[in-house]
């Protein structure tokens, strides 16, 4: 049993508490922290929490409950400071994505956790679906032959509830981290360089550029093309995007994480030996899906002191964060090819 404290009771934090935490066994909730009295009051009503479960500060919560770990669900700008405080209190930490605003902050937190012997993990929840797990296995076991390319397409139209209209690169710095991280997960390889172009259109609510296209080269030679947008008027993709992996023996096409409800049940992977010859792939099991999968993986790591292969530890996530920042820099400089090593050195994260 892992005694867990949740920090952050905004809309997404309440969603974690209502939809995710009750579904993962082996988690004992110690309490909930939010500095805003209005958020604590709303959480008490919406989640039917007792006053004794709610705290205005981490100091108060730790003193009262003696937790073992913390789930951090606060705005991105507060990720680094809150995680630093959590680690200073001797707690293991699971942090919502993106990890931090800068690679330098992320590297400092990894070092702090290592020095204290604490587990620090980023909730890259898209890794915990049957389709990505199946893609990863097909690549690892050579079922597709030599993989030369991957194409990923993500199409959505914004709505008024979108939170990041103010960002310079709202697609790349918010949504794309899911897909960029999955590229690394599926290939079990690291990116070396990226070239990105981004754009907008007249009269959108975005201050920045909500659409982008990128070419990414990985260390073993695979080239990934990524297209994503928040300003598409055509049919939506699902949140997991449409994936096509082309190998010398076969191609694998698939998608996952639906648009409604709990977003499970949309996983599809189809294998093609030729354009006319296809068969549905047997999907790998995901005992805990989506954020529940991330939480279950974190629980197991804390309990066993062993990170399972493919777990998004904070140290592993540095490479996903570096790819995101490289893509953003490339877009800002008109598509210049940016080496990941340049980003790691520039951010002091080498």
N, C-alpha and C positions, 0 to 999 in steps of 0.2 A: 504494500500500500504506500502510495506517495501522497504526502500531505501538501496540498497545493493552495497557494494564495493567488487570486486573480487581481491584477492591477489594471484598471480602466473599465468604466461602466458606461461608455458612450453607446451608440447604436450597435456597433460591431461587437463591443464587449458584452452587451446584454445578449446578443445573438449567440456568442460563444457559450455563455452561461445557460442559455435556454436550450439550444439545439445540439451542442457538442459535449459539454462536460458530463451530462447524465448518461451518455452512451458508451463511455469508456470505463470498464471496471478497473479497480486498482487505484482509483483516484479518490482521495478524501479531501473535500473542500474545507480549507481552514477558515476562509473568509474572502472578502472583496474590498478593494481599496479604490477610492476616487477622491481627489482633493475637492471636487465640486459638490457642495451639499445638495444642489438640485439634482445632480446625477445619482447620488446615493438615495435620495427620496424617490426618484423615478424608478430606480432599480428595486427598491423595497416593494413598491406597488406592483410593477410588472413581473418581477421574479418571485414575489412572495417571500422576501428575505426578512429575517429578524434584525432588529437594530444591533444585536450582539454580533452579527455576521458582517457588519459594515464598518469601515474605518476610513478616516480622513487622511491618514498618513501611513507610510510603510513602517516607520518606527513603532507606531501604536499597534499596528497589526501584528508585527513580528513579536513584540513583547507579550501580546495577549494570546497568540495562537501557536507560536513556535513551529512554523511551517518548515518544510524541507526544500520546497521549490516554488517558483513563481511563474505564472503565465502573464506576459506583458502585452496588453491590448490597448495601447495609447497611440495618439497621433505620431506619425513618423518623426516629426521634429523633436519629440520627447524620448524616442527609442534609446538613444545613447545614454542620456542622463539617467533615465529610470533603470536601465540594465546595469549601468555602473553602480548605482545605489543597491540594487538587488544583490549583485555579486559581493559588494562590500559587507552585506549582512550575512554572507555565507550561504546563500541560496542558489541552487541550480536554477537555470532560466530557459524558458521557451519564449521566443520573441516573434511577434507577427512580422510578415514581410512588408516591404523591403527591410533588411536588417538595420541599417543606419543610413543617414544622409551621405556620409563620406566613407571611403575605404580606410582612411586614417583612423576614424572613430571605431570602425569595425575591427581593425587589427588590434587596436588598444584593448578592446573588450575581450578579444580572443586571448591576448597575453594575460590580462587580469584573471580570466577564468582558469587558464592553465596554471598560473602561479598559485592559485587558491585551491587547485584540485577540484574544480567545479565543472559541471556539464552545462554547456551553452549551445543552444540549438535554435535554428530559424524555421518557422512554420512554412515550408514550401509544400503546401498541401496538395498541389497538383501531382506530385510524385506518387500519391496514394490512391491511384485509380487503376482498374484492371488494364485499360488500354496502354498507358505508358509503361506499366510493368511488363506487358506482353511485348511491346516494341523493344524494350531493353533486353529481354530474353532472346528474341529473334536475332538481334544484332550480336549479342554475346556468343550465342551458339552457332553462328554462321549460317542460319537458315536462309538468309537473303543473299549469301555470297559476300563478295567485296562491296561494301556500301560506298557509293561515290557521292550521293547527294541526298538532301532532305529539303522538302518544301513545306512551309508552314504558313497558313492563311488564317487571319483573324479579322472578322468584319462585324462591326456593331454601329448602331446609331445612338449617340448620347441621349440622355433624358435629363430632366431638371434636377434629379437627385444625385447626379454625379458630383463628387466632392472636390475634384482637382482642376477646375476650369482655369485656375491661376497659374498652373505650372507651365514652364517653357516647353517641355516635351511630355505632355500628359500621357501619351501612349507608352513611350519608352521608359519613363521614370516611375510608372505605376503598374499598368497591366502587363507590359512585356516581360517583366522580371519572371513571371510564371513560365512563359514560353522559353525564354533564354535559359532559365535553370533546367527546364526539361530537356533541352538539347544536350546539355552536359550529362544529365542523368541517363538518357536513352543511349547515348554513344559511349558512356563511361570514358570520356576523353575531354581534353581542355581546349578552349578556343585560343587562337594565336593572333587573329587580326579580324577587323570588321570595317566595312564601309557602309555608311547609312545616309539616306536622303529622307528628309521629312517635309511636310507641307500642311497647309490649312486651306480654307476657302473663305470667301467674304461672308460676313454677318453671322458667324458662329459665336457662341458664348465663350469660346476658348481665347485666352490671351496668347497662348503659344500655338504649337503645331501638333494637332491630334492624330496625324497619320504619318506612317513611315514605311520605308522598305530598306532592308539590310541584306548584305551578303557577308557571311561569316565563315572563315576558314578554321578548321580544327587541326590539331597537331598531327593526326594520322591521315590528313588530306581530305576529309569529308568537307564539302561546301554546302552550307545551309542557306537557303533563301527564305527570308521572313518578310511577310507583308501584313501590316495591321492598320486598323483605322477605327476611330470613333465617329466618323462622318460618312458612313455608307448608307445609301438609300435602298440598296438591293437586299436580298435575303440575308439574314444574320447567319453567322456560324454559331456553334455552341461556344461556351466559355473556354473549353479546352483547345479550340481551334481545329482546323482540318490539317491532317498530317499525311505526307506521302514520303516514304523512304524507299529509294531506288537502289537495288543491289544487282550484282552480276548474275544471280540466280533467280531472284524474284523481287517483286515490289510489295510493300505493305502500305495500305491506305487505311486511315482510321480517324476516329474522333472520340471525344469523351466530355463529361461534365456538362449536363444539359442546361437549359435556360430557365427552367421552372422547378418548383418544389424543392426536394432535397438534392436535385441535380445528379442523382445516381441513375443507373439504368440506361444511359445513353452511350455506353462504351461499345465501339464497333472497331474491329480490325479485320480487313480482308486481304488475303494473299493472292497475288497475281503472278503466274508463271509466264503468261502472255496476256495481251490485251483482251483476248477472248476466253481465257481460262482462269477462273477465280474460285476461291473457296474461303469460307469464313474461318478465321483463326480461332483456336481454343484459347479463351482469355485466361490469363493468370488470376488467381484469387487475390482479393484485397480484403483481408479479414476486417479491417477498419478502414473506412473510405474517407477521403477528403481531409478536413481538419482533424477528424477523429483518428485518422491514420497517423498524422503528425504527432498528436498527443500520445497515442499508444506507443509510438516509437520512442518518444521522449521518456515516457514512463519506464519502458524496458531498459533504456540506456542508464537511467538513474538507478534502477534496481539491480542490474547485472554488471554495471561498469563496463559494458561492451556495446559499442555502436555497431548496429547491423549494417551490412553493405548497402550503400545507397541512401543512408540517413543524412539529412541535411544539417550536419553539425555546423557551428558557426565558422569553423576553419574552412570547411568545404565550401560554404556559401560565399566566401571571399571572392572566389573565381566567378560566380554568377554576378555578384555586385560589380566586379571589375569589367565584365562583358557589358553590363548595362551602362556603366559610365563611359566605356569606350564608344558604344553606339551613340550615346548622347553627344560626346565630343565630336565624333565624325559628322553627325548631322549639323552641329553648330558651325562646322568648318566646311560645309558644302560637299560632304561625301568623302573627305580625305580618308585613306586607309590608315586606321589607327591600330597599332600593335598593343596587345594586352599588356605586354611587359612595360610599355611606356606609361600606361595608366597606373600599374602597380608602383612604378618608381615615382611618378608624379605625386601620388597620394601617400607616399611613405609606407607602402604596404608590401614592399618586396620581401 
